């Protein structure tokens, strides 16, 4: 075995540039495989995070409605929710956006975006499983009694009450006192009004702040998995007809979008895997080409060895060891090169690109196994070579 290793080392040192180029080509292929996989995973994680709505686990329709200023008096959240509920035959909840001047302590915030939600907004079937970070969320009785209570976002609480407990504190909305009853734990982008700085009961907002209401509202409607696609079309058509021209209605389902994103992620992972595998195959092709070229250059030497009693399987073992050596070195170089590329590219593309240590450790192993499999072609050529043909070659 020591003689076999010495022969492999002698072959490598006699043509160092050829083997170095093979290691470089295979390493670039491994680095491409690693980078493309990391890019695909980062992109998919970003897409799935964008679709990670608190409503992704239940078939709920979400409508974003922009009403013309002339239609606000006729179409408020109650009317819009009633239209959607009548169209789908299921319960609906709504949230309207207000711009209210807020004073908290010594801080005055002009036109602060505020969500006015119906009593069932945090109820069962909508956001009922949403937990408050502190205190509680709004309840149906708060809307029924037009209570002067509010829920603040985590960012608002940190900015206005740094280091303190906002629950139980009093803030003023357009001069009227409101008691903070909780801090919302929602940090997802959907529904869009759930992450506004303040959330108050819709009935309270209608009684006191109607002139501050904007033309934006959000409606949630329950549905079923089998009917959700048709319910989206019907709800959107009914709202467009009720509001009239110039208004904008966007109807979608976070649950449906999440299902589509998960399906798409499986397909995209396969596509990225194929592209990354193609990079590895190109590197292996250069390795096979190098081994065949070296085999052709050493054909008389092989013939002499065979005439002196060396078996064909010894030459196959030499080819196999040469291929696995190049595969191991190329895998190590590709792993280091790939991680360096990801570190350099990540700030440019604005996406966190990283690979786990297991993938980095697996690169040399995958490359070595792939090189060993690729060595079957030159090994077969060495096995078929007869001593007479080898000695007669020029």
N, C-alpha and C positions, 0 to 999 in steps of 0.2 A: 504493500500500500504506500510505503514511503517512496518507492521508485515511481509509482503512478503520480503521486503528488509532485515529485521532482520534475517529471515530464511536463505536467500541467504548468508548473511555475516557469520552466524553461520556455514553453510556447508563449506564455504571456510576456516574459521579459524580452523575447526576441522581437515582438511586435507591440511595444507598449502603446504607441499612438493609436493603432487599430482597436485595441481593447479599451483604451481610454475613451475613444469616440463612441464605442458600443455602450460603455457605462453611462456616458453623457446622454446619448439618445434615449436609453432606457430610463434614466433618471428624469429626463424632461417628460417622458410619457407618464411616469409615476406621479410627478408633481402636477401635471395636468389633470390626472385622475383625481388627485386629492383636492385640488383647487375647485374643479367643477363640482365635485360632491359637496364641498363646503358652501359654495355659492348657491347651489340648489337648495340645500337645507336652510340657509339664511333667508333666502327669498320666500320659501314656503312658510317658515316660522313667522316672517313678517306678515304674510297674507293671512295666515290663521289667526295671528294676534289681532289684526284689523277686523276680522270677522267674529272675534270673541265677545259677542254681546251677552249681557246677562239673560237675554231671551233665547239663546241658542239651543236650549234644551227643551223648548216647548214650541209647538206650532202656533205662533202668534203673528198676526199681520201688523206691520208698522206703517203708518202713513204720515209723511211730512207734508203739511199743507201750508201754502202761502196764499193768504186771502187778500184781495184788493182792499185798499182802505175804505172804499165806499160800501163794501159788503160786511165790514166788521160788526156793525150793529145787528145785522140779521143772522150772521153765521159766527157764533162764538163756539167755545169748546163743547158746550152742552148740546147745541144743535148738530154740530159735526159728528160728535160721538153717537147721537141718536140716529143720524143717517147711516153711519157705518154699521151700527148694531142692527138696524132694520134690514140692511142689505145682506149681511152675513147671517142674521138670525142668532147671533151670539152676543155676549156681553162685550162692551167697549169701555175703554178708559181714555182720558185725554189729559194733555198738558199744554198750557198756553205760556207764551213767553212775554214777560213784562220788563220794562226798564224803569227801575224805581231808585230814587235817591235814598241812600242808606247811611246812617250814622251809628257807628259802633265805638263807644268810648270817645276818644279824641279824633278818631278817623272818620272822615266824611267821604263817601263814595257816590259819585253822581252817575245816575243812569245804570246802576248795576243790573246785569241780566238776572232775572228771577223767574223761576218756574212755578206756575200755579197749577197744581195737579188735582184731579178728581179724587174723591174719597177711596175709590177702588184701585188707584194707580199702584199702590203697594200691596194690593190684595192678592188672593189666590188666583192663579192662572196668569198673572202678569209678573210683577216683581215681588211676589209674596215670600220668596225664599231669600231675598236680599237682606243681609244683616246690617244693622247700624254699627259703625265703628265705636260710637259712644251714644248713650241714651237710647232713643227709639226713633222710628220713622213716623210719618204722618198716618193717622188712622181714619176710618170712615167717619167717626163722630167728630173729628176736627173739621171736616168739610161740612158736615150736617149742621154743626153749631157755629160755623163761621169763626172758629177760634183764632186768636191772635198768637199763633205759634209758628215756628219755622224750623227747618232742618238746614244746616249749613254743610258745605262741602269740606273735605279735609284741608284743601289748600286755603280756603277762606278762614277756617279755624286757626291754622298755623300763622296766617298773616295778621289776623285781627286779635287773636288771643294767644300770642306766643308763650309757650310754656305753661299755659293755664287751661282749665277745664271750661269749655264754652257752654256746656249743658247747664241750664238754669240762668244763664246771663240774659240780659235784656238789650236788644238793639232796636233802633228806630227806623221804620220804613216810611218815608214821606212824613215824618213827624209822629207817627203812631208807634207805640211800644209793642214789640213782639218778643216772646220768650223763646229762647233756643231750647228745643227738646231733644235734639240729637245731631250727630255728625254722620253723614252718609258715607258708606264704604264703597260706593260705586266708583270705579275708575275706568270702566269700559266706555268706548265712544258711542254706544247705542244703548238705550234710546238717547238721542242727543241732548234732551232737556234734563236728563237725570244727573248730569255732571255740572250744571250751572251752580254758581256760588250759593244761591238761596233757593229753597223750595217752601212754598206756603200753600195753604188750602185754596182751591179754586173759588169757592164761595166767598171767602174773605177778600180775595183779590177783586172779584166782581163788585162787591159792596163798596170798597174803598179806593181801588186803584184802576178803575175801568179806563180812564183817559191814558194811562201809562201802558196799556196793552199794545203789543206790536202785532204785525200781521202774520206771525209765525205760530203754528200750533202742531202738536204731535198727537196722534191717535193710535191706540193699541186695540186690536180686536182679536178675540179668541177664534180659533179655527181647528180643523183636524188635519192630520197628515194627508188624507186622501182628497180633501177639499181645498187645501190652502192655495193651490195655484189658481183655481177658478174663483175663490173668494178674493184674491188680490185683484184680479181683473174686474170683478163686479164692484168692489169697493172703490177702486180707482175711477171707474166710469161713473158711478153714482156721485162721487165727490166732484168730479169735473163738471157734471151736468148741474149740480146744485150751486156751485160757486160761480160758474160762468166763465166767460173769456177773460184772458189776462192773468188768471190765477194759475198756480203751479201745484200739482199733486204728484208726489212720489210715493208709490206703494211697493212695499217689499216685505220679506220675511227674514229676520235674522236666523231663524231655524233653517229655512231653506237655503240661505246663503252659506251657512255653516256646513250643511250636508254637501253642497256643491263644492265648497272649498276642500273638504276632506277627500271627495272623489277626485278632484283635480290634483290634489297633492300626491295621490298614489300614481297617477299617470305621469306627472312631472318628475317624480323621483325615478321612475323607470327610464324616462327620456334622458335625464341627466346622467343616470347610470350608464346608459348606452354610449353617450358622448364621451364620458370619462373612460369607459372601457375601450373605446376606439383609440384614444390617446395611448393607452397601454399597449394595444395591439400594434400600433405604429412603431412603438419602441421595441417590441418583440420582433417585429419584421426586420428591423435593422440588426438585431442580434443574430437572427437566423442567417441573414445575408453575410454577416461577418464570419460566422462559423463555417458556412459553405465556402467562402473565399479562402479562409485559412486552410480548410481541408484540401482545396484544390492546389494551393501553393505547397503543401506538404505531401503531395501524393507519392513522389518517389521515396521520401523518407518513410512513409507508411509502408510502401512496398518492401523496403529493406527490412524494416522491423518484422513484417509478416514472414519474409523469407528466413529470418533468423529464429523464427518460432513463436513470435508474438501472436496471440489470438485476435480475432476480429472484435471480440467482446472487450478486450483491453482498450482498443481504439474507441469503442463506443463509450467506455467509462471515461476516457480522456475528454471526449466531446461533452459528456454530461457534466463533468466537474468544471470544465471551462464555462459552460452555460450557467451553472448555478453560482459560480463565483461572480460572474458579471451581473447576474440577477440580484445577488445579495448586495454588492457594492452599489448597483444602480438604484435599488430600493432605499438604501440608507441615504444616498445623495438626493434622491427624489423627495424623500420625506422632509429633509432639512430645507431643500430648495422650495418645496411647496409651502411650508410654514412661513418661510421668509417672504414669499410672494404675498401670502394672505395678510401678513403684518403690514406690508407696504401698500396694498390695494385697499384695505379696509377704510382708512381715513378718506380716500378719494371717492369711493362709491357711497359712503355714508351708512353702510350696513356692517354690523359686527360680524366679521368672518372668523370663525375659529373651528378647530377640529379637536376632538377628544384625544387624550393620550393613547387610547386603544387603537384608534385609526392610524396614528403616527407609528406605533409599534407594529401594526399589522402590515404596513407598506413593505418593509423588507421581506416579510414572510410571503405576502402575496406575490411580490416580484420574483422571489426565488422559486416559488412553485410554478409560476407562469413560465419562467425561463427554462425550468426543468422540462416542462411539457413541450415548449417550443424546440428544445434540443432534439426532439424525436426525429425531426426532418433531417438535419445533418447526421445524426446518429445512424439513421437508416441508410443514408448514402455511404457512410463509412462501413457499415455492415455488408453492403452489397459489393464493395470494392474487392476484387480478387488480387492476389499478389502479382500475377503475371501482368495484368493491366496496369498496376501501380508501377512496376519496374520498367515497363515499356513506355510510360508517359514521359513527355518532354517538358 
